[in-house]
Amino acid sequence: MDTNNAINCFAALAQPTRLAAFRLLVQHEPDGLPAGEIARVLDVPHNTLSSHLAVLTRCGLAAAERHSRSIVYRADLDRVAETVDFLLHDCCNGRPEACRALPRTNAPKPPAPRHD
């Protein structure tokens, strides 16, 4: 990923409705969500949402696929990984193995083992 692609991804996510839509798509991987369902959940008019989804699709963070009469959107997790890799490329002076591991999610950590 080059700098311009990264900027486009960050710009796409730098808007509240697009960020909410993207996070909703990530929650519904790998199946994705129809555009109408995204609009309903986010309480956004369909034409407004369409514009936001187009921005996410153009930068590669989302992909659309027609299913009969609806369009289903999915997050492109490979593109997300490329974006994160771009951010961390120069970690620890170009030696990411020297950095402490970054958590991949904010999921609850398992309880520490007990030493009884």
C-alpha positions as CSV (number, residue, x, y, z in Angstrom):
1,M,0.0,0.0,0.0
2,D,1.3,3.4,-0.9
3,T,0.8,6.7,1.0
4,N,-2.0,7.9,-1.3
5,N,-4.0,4.6,-0.8
6,A,-3.5,4.8,3.0
7,I,-4.7,8.4,3.0
8,N,-7.8,7.4,1.0
9,C,-8.6,4.7,3.5
10,F,-8.1,7.0,6.5
11,A,-10.2,9.7,4.8
12,A,-13.0,7.3,4.1
13,L,-13.1,6.3,7.8
14,A,-12.9,9.9,9.0
15,Q,-16.6,10.5,8.8
16,P,-19.0,9.2,11.5
17,T,-21.6,7.5,9.2
18,R,-18.9,5.8,7.1
19,L,-17.0,4.6,10.2
20,A,-20.2,3.3,11.7
21,A,-21.1,1.5,8.5
22,F,-17.6,0.0,8.2
23,R,-17.7,-1.2,11.8
24,L,-21.1,-2.8,11.2
25,L,-19.7,-4.6,8.1
26,V,-16.8,-5.9,10.1
27,Q,-19.2,-7.2,12.7
28,H,-21.1,-9.1,10.0
29,E,-18.2,-10.8,8.4
30,P,-18.0,-13.1,6.5
31,D,-21.7,-12.9,5.3
32,G,-22.0,-9.1,4.9
33,L,-25.2,-7.1,5.0
34,P,-27.6,-5.8,2.4
35,A,-27.5,-2.1,1.9
36,G,-31.1,-1.7,3.1
37,E,-30.3,-3.4,6.4
38,I,-27.2,-1.2,6.9
39,A,-29.5,1.9,6.3
40,R,-32.0,0.5,8.8
41,V,-29.5,-0.3,11.5
42,L,-27.7,3.1,11.2
43,D,-31.0,5.0,10.7
44,V,-29.6,6.7,7.6
45,P,-31.6,7.4,4.4
46,H,-30.8,5.0,1.6
47,N,-29.5,7.6,-0.8
48,T,-27.2,9.1,1.8
49,L,-25.9,5.6,2.8
50,S,-25.3,4.8,-0.9
51,S,-22.9,7.7,-1.1
52,H,-21.1,6.6,2.0
53,L,-20.8,3.0,0.9
54,A,-19.5,4.2,-2.5
55,V,-16.6,6.0,-0.7
56,L,-15.8,2.8,1.3
57,T,-15.9,0.7,-1.9
58,R,-13.7,3.1,-3.9
59,C,-10.9,3.0,-1.4
60,G,-11.2,-0.8,-1.1
61,L,-12.4,-1.1,2.5
62,A,-15.7,-2.6,1.4
63,A,-16.9,-4.7,-1.6
64,A,-20.4,-4.9,-3.0
65,E,-22.0,-8.0,-4.6
66,R,-25.4,-8.2,-6.2
67,H,-27.7,-10.9,-4.7
68,S,-30.9,-11.0,-6.7
69,R,-32.5,-7.6,-6.1
70,S,-30.3,-6.4,-3.3
71,I,-26.7,-5.4,-3.0
72,V,-24.7,-7.0,-0.1
73,Y,-21.7,-5.2,1.2
74,R,-18.8,-6.8,3.0
75,A,-15.7,-5.4,4.7
76,D,-12.5,-6.2,2.8
77,L,-10.4,-7.5,5.7
78,D,-7.4,-8.0,3.5
79,R,-7.5,-4.2,2.8
80,V,-7.8,-3.5,6.5
81,A,-4.7,-5.7,7.2
82,E,-2.8,-3.8,4.5
83,T,-3.8,-0.5,6.1
84,V,-2.7,-1.7,9.6
85,D,0.6,-3.0,8.1
86,F,1.2,0.4,6.5
87,L,0.8,2.0,9.9
88,L,3.2,-0.4,11.6
89,H,5.7,-0.8,8.8
90,D,8.4,1.3,10.5
91,C,7.6,0.2,14.0
92,C,10.7,0.1,16.3
93,N,12.9,1.6,13.7
94,G,12.0,-0.9,11.0
95,R,12.2,-3.9,13.3
96,P,8.6,-4.8,14.2
97,E,9.8,-8.0,15.9
98,A,11.5,-5.8,18.5
99,C,8.2,-4.2,19.5
100,R,5.9,-5.7,22.1
101,A,3.0,-7.4,20.5
102,L,0.1,-5.1,19.7
103,P,-3.3,-6.5,20.6
104,R,-5.3,-7.4,17.5
105,T,-8.7,-6.7,19.0
106,N,-10.2,-5.2,22.1
107,A,-11.9,-8.6,22.9
108,P,-11.7,-9.5,26.5
109,K,-8.5,-11.2,27.5
110,P,-8.8,-14.7,29.0
111,P,-8.4,-14.8,32.8
112,A,-4.8,-15.2,34.0
113,P,-4.0,-18.8,35.2
114,R,-4.4,-19.2,38.9
115,H,-1.4,-20.3,40.9
116,D,-2.9,-22.0,43.9
